[in-house]
Each structure stands twice: as structure tokens, then as C-alpha cells.
Amino acid sequence: MLLPLFLNLAGRRVVLVGGGPVAAAKLQQLLAASAEVHVVAPTIVEEIERRACERYRGSDLPRGWHLNTCLVNLYGDRIEDGRRIDCARLGEHRDFEPGPVASLSLGERALFQFVKRGAKHEPTRVVAQEWLADGSLQLFGGDAWKKHALHRVLRVEKKGGFRFQLNVPEFETRRVNFTFRWVPDEHIVPFAQLGAAAQRDVRGYVAELARSSEFFAGQLA
Ligand SMILES: O=C(O)CCC(=O)C(=O)O
């Protein structure tokens, strides 16, 4: 039997246990309810990396590198003089880090395209496209997709009613995308072992992360 819950979670700390698609869907709902979410999912990145290693090998998978960092893209409307300006797109580009791209999407569906630029005066050609929905995990690698094609997000829908309360001034977020990146093991260094200048550079950022992460709080202890 299901137990429906009607709780005001705005500003309340919520612990979410798990890192699979069900947890990802719940995360979206909790963020939309303005909860302060603490995710306990030590395996999410390892699981994504395991799937990447199953599909890619040889020169497509850098040796001695691991998925260890993440770029977060917010898609939505910019609020300017009370008007909403839809800027939910990302222009065509390549990701230059080695290794397959692993990207996790939350919120509204996005139209993701692989494109090739034509010769001078010829239009850009779409070579493949897919809709990335709430909870989608997308993996792509190899020269065909990473080197010989560019990728872009053409648009993000508004049909699902997704809104993330992320406290970004003058911005309404309806899609969040996490793109995990491969990092060589020797670059993964505990905060305490960084040089003084590097520690100064990142201390404020680590302190901000430490507010909601035991891992980063431990790094500063
Ligand atoms: O938002 C997405 O689905 C794609 C993000 C992307 O292409 C990137 O971060 O390089």
C-alpha cells in the first residue's frame, strides 16, 4: 500500500538514500519542494563509471583516470525587468577531456543533438538527436561522437512544470544537467595536501560545499 505524504519541506533537511533512477526522481521532487537535500549515495559515481567501463575500452577510456568531477548546467529563464527570457540552450561544442561523457539530467526534457558543421556557407547538419528526460543517464564516447561531431542542447521543454528552488538570482531553473568528467588519479589530492596558494584559492568554495557535505566538512577539519 502506498503512503501519500503532504509535508511542507521548504528549508527542511531531508536525507535521501540511494543513487539510482528512483532516487534521482525523488531528488527532483524534493528540490522542487525547496528541501535541503542530503544525498547518501556513495555508489552513484562508481555506478556511472562502471557502466562507462562496460561500454568503452582501449583508447576511448583513459587509464588511471576516474570520474571525479562534475560540471553542473542550469537551464531556464533569465528574469530581466520582470520579463522571462528563455535561455535554456547550449551552443554546439566538443568536450575535450579524454574519456566517455557521462551526463545525468533532471527536470524538463531537453532536445540534445550531435551535429557536423558543413563546409563554408553550408548549414550545420544534425547527425543524431535524442530527448533527455528527467532521470536520463547519457553516455557517449569514441572519436565518432567526441571528436568528429559537436553536440548541443537545442531547447528545453516547459511541459512538465518542473521548477528548481536553487536560489540563483534572476533565474528560474527548469532543468539541471550534471556532466561527470574524468580526472587523472594524481590530480585527486586531499585539501590538506594542497599548497598554500591552492588552498587559499579554493577554501571558500570547499567551505560552501562543507555546509551540506560531510566529505568536504571532513576535508576542512
Ligand atoms: O545539458 C546537457 O545535456 C549537455 C551538457 C554539455 O554538453 C556539457 O556540459 O558539455
PDBQT file of the ligand as one rigid body, heavy atoms in Angstrom, charges set to zero:
ROOT
HETATM    1  O1  LIG A 301      22.956  19.673 -20.735  1.00  0.00    +0.000 OA
HETATM    2  C1  LIG A 301      23.300  18.731 -21.438  1.00  0.00    +0.000 C 
HETATM    3  O2  LIG A 301      22.579  17.748 -21.660  1.00  0.00    +0.000 OA
HETATM    4  C2  LIG A 301      24.654  18.762 -22.139  1.00  0.00    +0.000 C 
HETATM    5  C3  LIG A 301      25.741  19.455 -21.362  1.00  0.00    +0.000 C 
HETATM    6  C4  LIG A 301      27.000  19.555 -22.159  1.00  0.00    +0.000 C 
HETATM    7  O3  LIG A 301      27.033  19.338 -23.333  1.00  0.00    +0.000 OA
HETATM    8  C5  LIG A 301      28.247  19.915 -21.482  1.00  0.00    +0.000 C 
HETATM    9  O4  LIG A 301      28.241  20.224 -20.276  1.00  0.00    +0.000 OA
HETATM   10  O5  LIG A 301      29.291  19.915 -22.156  1.00  0.00    +0.000 OA
ENDROOT
TORSDOF 0
